């Protein structure tokens, strides 16, 4: 009998048909040449500390309490595809402004900071519930990075928050992932320049995948906590019910399952290996996840040297029921870290 977690994942995947009502307009598979079998340095160029970063007060609590600021800077992302550069500079110009909500102690920064990278289509109420608890549990300042095509970065032509991040317009989807990683690494570089001596990165689903990429490149965070995510993108595209529109459109473009696996395999994400030691990683995964199956997670977990892993009951959409357990496990992991 299917578990509650699996059942909910499948129901939500079915309901996504009410959301993804529009097919991808462009077949960009012929423009994928610059990405396939490209070097890691090409796909993930080094970040620099932004010199144009602006800080704006969003909310101030009582005296001595936390302060919330909005950080904005010009994303240094440069698309590899010449045809896409015109779209990036024109229709998708909003993505050129990177932003993060910065929750910090009033008057001074604390020793540590934790970057949170949200997931694809992730609703804001979860963030409002989760991030203050991390701020308290870690005794660290918390930054919530906004991904391309989400929130204020969502083009007016999109029907909903995050619509353009994952579609059969493969160049746009790959560039969204590349830009997400660069914006996150840029934020790490900026925080280092502010004097933080301990930086962590966590994220959920797609955000977990980005956190894992950051464990492979300089500037390295001091620890990562990926939650219900992995880097096996080919598997996710084929397995997750929520990707039904993307799969359907790719089939319409003549890109079958074998070709899809070849394309995503050629990006090299599956073969990335961490430079961050195992003891500085905590994986939190869901045993009955339909979108991120346990067997796929375990395969990557073994390839990454079997870092500490916490298995939650339930699935991709019901992990929220384990909020207290997640926070407690993260607190325990963080408390056990030795100075880097």
RODO-2510 file (C-alpha; in nm, 4 decimals, decimal comma):
residues 340
     n   res          X          Y          Z
     1     x     0,0000     0,0000     0,0000
     2     x     0,1493     0,3416    -0,0968
     3     x     0,2626     0,5563     0,1935
     4     x     0,0988     0,8900     0,2689
     5     x     0,4120     1,0701     0,1491
     6     x     0,4147     0,8943    -0,1880
     7     x     0,0406     0,9474    -0,2318
     8     x     0,0661     1,3205    -0,1602
     9     x     0,3615     1,3570    -0,3999
    10     x     0,1602     1,1943    -0,6771
    11     x    -0,1498     1,4025    -0,6055
    12     x     0,0512     1,7263    -0,6124
    13     x     0,2160     1,6125    -0,9358
    14     x    -0,1290     1,5600    -1,0853
    15     x    -0,2544     1,8960    -0,9623
    16     x     0,0443     2,0650    -1,1289
    17     x    -0,1392     2,0076    -1,4576
    18     x    -0,3653     2,2923    -1,3505
    19     x    -0,0568     2,5158    -1,3191
    20     x     0,1603     2,4219    -1,6154
    21     x    -0,1019     2,5014    -1,8778
    22     x     0,1328     2,6629    -2,1302
    23     x     0,3717     2,4684    -2,3521
    24     x     0,7301     2,5785    -2,4119
    25     x     0,7443     2,8075    -2,7131
    26     x     1,1039     2,7551    -2,8247
    27     x     1,2985     2,4391    -2,8982
    28     x     1,6550     2,5423    -2,8162
    29     x     1,8160     2,1978    -2,8346
    30     x     2,0209     2,3025    -3,1384
    31     x     2,1799     2,5782    -2,9262
    32     x     2,3089     2,3409    -2,6570
    33     x     2,6569     2,3025    -2,8062
    34     x     2,8340     2,5429    -2,5648
    35     x     2,7006     2,3486    -2,2660
    36     x     2,7474     1,9840    -2,3546
    37     x     3,0735     1,8380    -2,2223
    38     x     3,1907     2,1875    -2,1285
    39     x     3,4477     2,2219    -1,8525
    40     x     3,3341     2,2955    -1,4982
    41     x     3,5185     2,6274    -1,5177
    42     x     3,3107     2,7213    -1,8221
    43     x     2,9779     2,6215    -1,6734
    44     x     3,0559     2,7600    -1,3276
    45     x     3,2917     3,0599    -1,3574
    46     x     3,4499     3,2090    -1,0463
    47     x     3,2491     3,4802    -0,8672
    48     x     3,3788     3,8197    -0,7597
    49     x     3,2706     4,0327    -0,4650
    50     x     3,0023     4,2704    -0,5990
    51     x     3,0974     4,6359    -0,5752
    52     x     2,7473     4,7635    -0,6497
    53     x     2,5601     4,5802    -0,3738
    54     x     2,2889     4,7938    -0,2158
    55     x     2,1262     4,7415     0,1230
    56     x     1,7740     4,8577     0,2055
    57     x     1,6033     4,8236     0,5415
    58     x     1,2873     4,6133     0,5112
    59     x     1,1924     4,5648     0,8756
    60     x     1,3309     4,6536     1,2156
    61     x     1,2159     4,4791     1,5321
    62     x     1,2306     4,6050     1,8855
    63     x     1,5560     4,7551     2,0055
    64     x     1,8238     4,4888     2,0172
    65     x     1,6167     4,2528     1,8014
    66     x     1,6847     4,1233     1,4515
    67     x     1,6840     4,3464     1,1450
    68     x     1,5712     4,2466     0,7957
    69     x     1,7379     4,4080     0,4968
    70     x     1,7052     4,3484     0,1238
    71     x     2,0338     4,3134    -0,0630
    72     x     2,0456     4,3836    -0,4364
    73     x     2,3323     4,3636    -0,6815
    74     x     2,3909     4,3188    -1,0512
    75     x     2,4188     3,9491    -1,1283
    76     x     2,7514     3,8904    -1,3103
    77     x     2,5988     3,6012    -1,5034
    78     x     2,6889     3,5860    -1,8746
    79     x     2,4955     3,3315    -2,0853
    80     x     2,7025     3,0969    -2,2999
    81     x     2,4537     3,0832    -2,5865
    82     x     2,4778     3,3937    -2,8124
    83     x     2,1103     3,3675    -2,9072
    84     x     2,0049     3,3586    -2,5428
    85     x     2,2060     3,6676    -2,4518
    86     x     1,9538     3,8888    -2,6330
    87     x     1,6666     3,7339    -2,4344
    88     x     1,8632     3,7639    -2,1089
    89     x     1,9244     4,1347    -2,1694
    90     x     1,5737     4,2048    -2,3001
    91     x     1,2700     3,9966    -2,2024
    92     x     1,4420     3,8554    -1,8925
    93     x     1,6182     4,1744    -1,7798
    94     x     1,4723     4,1355    -1,4295
    95     x     1,7034     3,8400    -1,3759
    96     x     2,0028     4,0694    -1,3982
    97     x     1,9232     4,2022    -1,0509
    98     x     2,0117     3,9436    -0,7872
    99     x     1,8589     3,9815    -0,4434
   100     x     1,8548     3,8304    -0,0969
   101     x     1,6714     3,8955     0,2284
   102     x     1,9267     3,9438     0,5053
   103     x     1,8203     3,8686     0,8622
   104     x     2,0903     3,9827     1,1051
   105     x     2,1484     4,1072     1,4545
   106     x     2,1009     4,4781     1,5032
   107     x     2,4199     4,6781     1,5320
   108     x     2,6685     4,4064     1,4413
   109     x     2,7086     4,0868     1,2448
   110     x     2,7327     3,7581     1,4253
   111     x     3,0251     3,5226     1,3652
   112     x     2,8342     3,2936     1,1341
   113     x     2,5936     3,3302     0,8436
   114     x     2,3694     3,0759     0,6755
   115     x     2,2493     3,1128     0,3155
   116     x     1,9142     2,9557     0,2339
   117     x     1,8371     2,8748    -0,1315
   118     x     1,4705     2,8106    -0,1971
   119     x     1,3289     2,5438    -0,4256
   120     x     1,1556     2,5663    -0,7605
   121     x     0,8026     2,7105    -0,7141
   122     x     0,8539     2,7158    -0,3367
   123     x     0,5770     2,9071    -0,1546
   124     x     0,6714     3,2004     0,0671
   125     x     0,4811     3,0824     0,3807
   126     x     0,7293     2,7959     0,4261
   127     x     1,0203     3,0408     0,4227
   128     x     0,8502     3,2647     0,6794
   129     x     0,8155     2,9622     0,9064
   130     x     1,1579     2,8056     0,8512
   131     x     1,4085     3,0927     0,8349
   132     x     1,3436     3,2553     1,1766
   133     x     1,3881     2,9132     1,3366
   134     x     1,7237     2,8738     1,1630
   135     x     1,8268     3,2206     1,2817
   136     x     1,7624     3,1169     1,6410
   137     x     1,8874     2,7580     1,6175
   138     x     2,2226     2,8454     1,4579
   139     x     2,2821     3,1768     1,6372
   140     x     2,3802     3,2919     1,2891
   141     x     2,2625     3,5601     1,0497
   142     x     2,0433     3,4176     0,7733
   143     x     2,0210     3,5155     0,4076
   144     x     1,7468     3,4007     0,1719
   145     x     1,8646     3,4083    -0,1898
   146     x     1,5990     3,4609    -0,4562
   147     x     1,6408     3,2417    -0,7645
   148     x     1,6061     3,3607    -1,1251
   149     x     1,2491     3,3652    -1,2604
   150     x     1,1060     3,3783    -0,9067
   151     x     0,9546     3,6623    -0,7053
   152     x     1,0801     4,0040    -0,8118
   153     x     1,2929     3,8333    -1,0792
   154     x     0,9915     3,6811    -1,2529
   155     x     0,9230     3,8361    -1,5968
   156     x     0,5812     3,9919    -1,6496
   157     x     0,5200     3,7464    -1,9323
   158     x     0,5283     3,4510    -1,6904
   159     x     0,1968     3,3084    -1,5756
   160     x     0,3262     3,2226    -1,2303
   161     x     0,6272     3,2453    -0,9979
   162     x     0,9040     3,0203    -1,1357
   163     x     0,7272     2,9172    -1,4582
   164     x     1,0323     2,9792    -1,6785
   165     x     1,2928     2,8135    -1,4546
   166     x     1,2256     2,4538    -1,5657
   167     x     1,0757     2,4017    -1,9111
   168     x     1,1574     2,2306    -2,2407
   169     x     1,3344     2,5536    -2,3428
   170     x     1,6561     2,3810    -2,2371
   171     x     1,8957     2,6714    -2,2897
   172     x     1,6833     2,8901    -2,0621
   173     x     1,6598     2,6148    -1,7986
   174     x     2,0336     2,5432    -1,8001
   175     x     2,1128     2,9138    -1,7829
   176     x     1,8753     2,9478    -1,4859
   177     x     2,0725     2,6799    -1,3015
   178     x     2,4075     2,8384    -1,3950
   179     x     2,2928     3,1830    -1,2820
   180     x     2,1513     3,0446    -0,9562
   181     x     2,4876     2,8886    -0,8708
   182     x     2,6834     3,2009    -0,9603
   183     x     2,4525     3,4292    -0,7605
   184     x     2,4837     3,1988    -0,4582
   185     x     2,8633     3,1850    -0,4876
   186     x     2,8723     3,5641    -0,5259
   187     x     2,6808     3,5947    -0,2011
   188     x     2,9329     3,3639    -0,0302
   189     x     3,2151     3,5853    -0,1583
   190     x     3,0420     3,9010    -0,0312
   191     x     2,9825     3,7512     0,3127
   192     x     3,3470     3,6489     0,3398
   193     x     3,4403     4,0079     0,2585
   194     x     3,2120     4,1259     0,5407
   195     x     3,4216     3,9281     0,7884
   196     x     3,2037     3,6250     0,8578
   197     x     3,4253     3,3443     0,9827
   198     x     3,1705     3,0659     0,9317
   199     x     2,9388     3,0315     0,6317
   200     x     2,6865     2,7594     0,5660
   201     x     2,4543     2,6928     0,2738
   202     x     2,1279     2,5043     0,2917
   203     x     1,8382     2,4647     0,0542
   204     x     1,5368     2,2566    -0,0300
   205     x     1,4818     2,0578    -0,3508
   206     x     1,6396     2,2693    -0,6290
   207     x     1,7989     2,4791    -0,3567
   208     x     1,9579     2,1631    -0,2164
   209     x     2,1086     2,0907    -0,5583
   210     x     2,2621     2,4382    -0,5674
   211     x     2,4007     2,3935    -0,2150
   212     x     2,5697     2,0738    -0,3335
   213     x     2,7253     2,2507    -0,6321
   214     x     2,8706     2,5101    -0,3933
   215     x     3,0468     2,2300    -0,2046
   216     x     3,2509     2,1623    -0,5193
   217     x     3,3967     2,5070    -0,5994
   218     x     3,5743     2,8026    -0,4437
   219     x     3,4879     3,0012    -0,2484
   220     x     3,3860     2,7011    -0,0387
   221     x     3,1272     2,7376     0,2362
   222     x     3,2191     2,5879     0,5740
   223     x     2,9281     2,3442     0,5648
   224     x     2,6223     2,2505     0,3589
   225     x     2,2847     2,1000     0,4475
   226     x     2,0987     1,9870     0,1332
   227     x     1,7363     1,8957     0,2067
   228     x     1,5464     1,6579    -0,0273
   229     x     1,7635     1,7230    -0,3314
   230     x     2,0451     1,5796    -0,5433
   231     x     2,2434     1,6484    -0,8614
   232     x     2,0976     1,3659    -1,0700
   233     x     1,8931     1,6020    -1,2895
   234     x     1,8276     1,3455    -1,5615
   235     x     1,6685     1,1190    -1,3006
   236     x     1,4580     1,4029    -1,1581
   237     x     1,3258     1,5034    -1,5001
   238     x     1,2161     1,1461    -1,5702
   239     x     1,0906     1,0560    -1,2211
   240     x     0,9089     1,3598    -1,0855
   241     x     0,5404     1,3939    -1,1788
   242     x     0,5732     1,7726    -1,1612
   243     x     0,7998     1,7621    -1,4695
   244     x     0,5232     1,6155    -1,6870
   245     x     0,4961     1,9321    -1,9008
   246     x     0,8698     1,9489    -1,9602
   247     x     0,8829     1,5826    -2,0634
   248     x     0,5769     1,6206    -2,2869
   249     x     0,7177     1,9254    -2,4642
   250     x     1,0564     1,7629    -2,5132
   251     x     0,8844     1,4607    -2,6689
   252     x     0,6971     1,7016    -2,8967
   253     x     1,0336     1,8490    -2,9959
   254     x     1,1563     1,4987    -3,0819
   255     x     1,3824     1,4679    -2,7762
   256     x     1,3122     1,1234    -2,6349
   257     x     1,4111     0,9743    -2,3001
   258     x     1,7490     0,8515    -2,4243
   259     x     1,8390     1,1882    -2,5740
   260     x     1,7260     1,3679    -2,2567
   261     x     1,9543     1,1502    -2,0466
   262     x     2,2403     1,2148    -2,2864
   263     x     2,1875     1,5918    -2,2693
   264     x     2,1707     1,6161    -1,8905
   265     x     2,4535     1,3671    -1,8487
   266     x     2,6724     1,5863    -2,0724
   267     x     2,6323     1,8793    -1,8319
   268     x     2,8533     1,6997    -1,5807
   269     x     2,6507     1,7745    -1,2674
   270     x     2,6229     1,4055    -1,1855
   271     x     3,0006     1,3679    -1,1910
   272     x     3,0774     1,6637    -0,9635
   273     x     3,2567     1,5650    -0,6434
   274     x     3,2783     1,7772    -0,3287
   275     x     3,5877     1,9584    -0,2125
   276     x     3,4114     2,0074     0,1203
   277     x     3,4916     1,7268     0,3684
   278     x     3,2173     1,4758     0,4471
   279     x     3,2037     1,5776     0,8120
   280     x     3,0952     1,9256     0,6987
   281     x     2,7937     1,7963     0,5082
   282     x     2,4570     1,6910     0,6462
   283     x     2,2101     1,5435     0,4001
   284     x     1,8421     1,5444     0,4998
   285     x     1,6320     1,3277     0,2698
   286     x     1,2820     1,1764     0,2640
   287     x     1,2539     0,7993     0,2486
   288     x     0,9259     0,7952     0,0478
   289     x     1,0070     1,0856    -0,1858
   290     x     0,8600     1,0277    -0,5330
   291     x     1,0468     1,3231    -0,6890
   292     x     1,3868     1,2534    -0,5313
   293     x     1,3810     0,8721    -0,4893
   294     x     1,5840     0,7229    -0,2057
   295     x     1,7638     0,4805    -0,4406
   296     x     1,8929     0,7755    -0,6479
   297     x     1,9962     0,9700    -0,3376
   298     x     2,1827     0,6656    -0,2052
   299     x     2,3719     0,6272    -0,5311
   300     x     2,4985     0,9841    -0,5138
   301     x     2,5560     0,9557    -0,1384
   302     x     2,7929     0,6628    -0,1978
   303     x     2,9693     0,8499    -0,4792
   304     x     3,0224     1,1437    -0,2411
   305     x     3,1811     0,9247     0,0255
   306     x     2,8750     0,8648     0,2467
   307     x     2,8474     1,1920     0,4421
   308     x     2,6123     1,2053     0,7428
   309     x     2,2534     1,1567     0,6274
   310     x     1,9216     1,1910     0,8073
   311     x     1,6250     1,0054     0,6601
   312     x     1,2835     1,1599     0,7218
   313     x     0,9576     0,9690     0,7043
   314     x     0,7250     1,0859     0,4276
   315     x     0,7783     1,2319     0,0842
   316     x     0,8808     1,5442    -0,1052
   317     x     0,5693     1,7404    -0,0174
   318     x     0,5166     1,6123     0,3374
   319     x     0,8670     1,6800     0,4719
   320     x     0,7205     1,9988     0,6229
   321     x     0,5605     1,7785     0,8876
   322     x     0,9139     1,7072     1,0115
   323     x     1,0078     2,0734     1,0595
   324     x     1,1047     2,0368     1,4255
   325     x     1,3135     1,7283     1,3521
   326     x     1,4899     1,9047     1,0650
   327     x     1,5781     2,2082     1,2769
   328     x     1,6898     1,9952     1,5722
   329     x     1,9113     1,7771     1,3514
   330     x     2,0638     2,0806     1,1839
   331     x     2,1309     2,2393     1,5232
   332     x     2,2982     1,9210     1,6474
   333     x     2,5110     1,8961     1,3326
   334     x     2,6155     2,2603     1,3534
   335     x     2,7048     2,2361     1,7209
   336     x     2,9333     1,9413     1,6450
   337     x     3,1372     2,1238     1,3808
   338     x     3,4943     2,2075     1,4734
   339     x     3,6394     2,5432     1,3632
   340     x     3,7451     2,5236     0,9982
***
